């Protein structure tokens, strides 16, 4: 009886033992997506107001992991390097801050504001990746601009920005290089958007 009991317990004893080798812990590095306007903010202030609605994440933009496009065109996600916030959320905050500093509008409003805006801007972040295939980082926003006074669509805006990768197409960028280049690309996209919005301010 004692022998049979020991045989029954053996699988449970073995189950607590691991035969897999220990893997070294790799800490996840988080990067802020915070493009900075070159130079000082513009002087003056426009007369009209702009409401920026919540920026949505386009296809493939839901993940925080840094995206690198390999030379063969496939997308690599770095699971140990990610944005400090969801990229669409961070891009929205950057867009809001950028347009506030532009002084194109008398006020840049957030959802829930009691102020009736002159214009409403809404859309999504459609691209944010470092492309080793092209040697650049690329950011793209697809936006709709509406006149809230008459309810009419003013136009659809697709704004894109790029920034070079230090290694070009020769070497894969490090996470630090990829994050820095993508932030710069988003900044260039926002600068292009600012120029497009100037006619409506």
Secondary structure, DSSP 8 states (H G I E B T S, - for coil): -HHHHHHHHHHHHHHT---S--------EEE------SSS--SS--SSEEEE---EE-TT-S--EEEEE-TTS-EEEEEEEEESS-HHHHHHHHHHHHHHHHT-SSEEEETT-SS--SEEEEEEEEEEEEETTTTEEEEEEEEEEEETTTTEEEEEEEEEEEEE-TTTTTS---HHHHHHHHHHHHHHHHHHHHHHHGGG-
